[in-house]
Every structure is written in structure tokens, then in C-alpha cells.
Amino acid sequence: VKIVQGSGETNVSGVSGPVGIAFRRFDHRVNVDGINGMVELLFINNLNANLVMNDVRGEIRNTATGVKLDGEGKNGFRAQIGTGGAPISLSGINGDVVLRRE
């Protein structure tokens, strides 16, 4: 599944295989849940968002400049992208998560 995000709420759930989402403009909630495969998030331009990841059973690779993951624990990982903003939520991922910025 590949998605180029424009605007509007996005929900991706129950996918067996890789999921790729490119965020160009972003002002609504994105939920990604129950994925059996790699999830790749591409942040384009000066995106502002808050990222929350819970229950990821794979490696998290962050090559996105300006995106720093905060801690690991009961609540998983969090990151502020740019100045923060609308939420991006990942949970129940059975695969790697890759964060990139263009």
C-alpha cells in the first residue's frame, strides 16, 4: 500500500505487506494499525506533526533529519516533527518502521 497524503483523516488497518506514506501537507489525524510488514513514513518539506508509536515489533530506523525519537517504555516512542501538530499514530506493527525526510 502506498499513499501520498494530501489532507484529510487517513486510517490504514489490517494490511499484510509493506505500507508507505508520503506526507506533503498535513493537518488531520493519521492512524496506522495492525500492519504485518514494513512501514515507511516520508516527511516532505516543512511538515509539522506529532508522531506516536506503540507496540512495534521490529527495528525503528530514523534517517529523517530534524526528527528525534523520545524514549522507549510503556508508552513506546514519541517524536515532534517540526513544531508539532496533528497526530500520526502507529500501533500493532509487525515489521520495521523507517522514518525519512526529503
GIRA-V473648 format. One record per backbone hydrogen bond with DSSP energy under -0.5 kcal/mol. CO is the residue of the C=O (numbers start at 1). NH is the residue of the N-H. If there is no record, write none. Layout:
# GIRA-V473648
CO	NH
CO	NH
This chain:
# GIRA-V473648
1	20
3	5
3	22
5	24
5	25
10	31
12	33
15	17
15	36
19	40
20	3
21	23
21	42
22	5
22	24
23	44
29	10
30	89
31	12
32	91
33	14
34	15
35	37
35	94
36	17
38	19
39	98
40	21
41	43
41	100
42	23
42	44
43	102
45	47
49	81
50	88
51	79
52	90
53	77
54	92
55	57
55	93
56	58
59	61
59	97
60	62
61	63
61	99
63	65
64	67
66	68
66	82
67	69
68	80
69	71
70	78
73	76
77	53
78	70
79	51
79	81
80	68
80	82
81	49
81	84
86	50
87	30
88	52
89	32
90	54
91	34
92	35
92	94
93	57
93	95
96	39
97	61
98	41
98	100
99	63
99	64
100	43
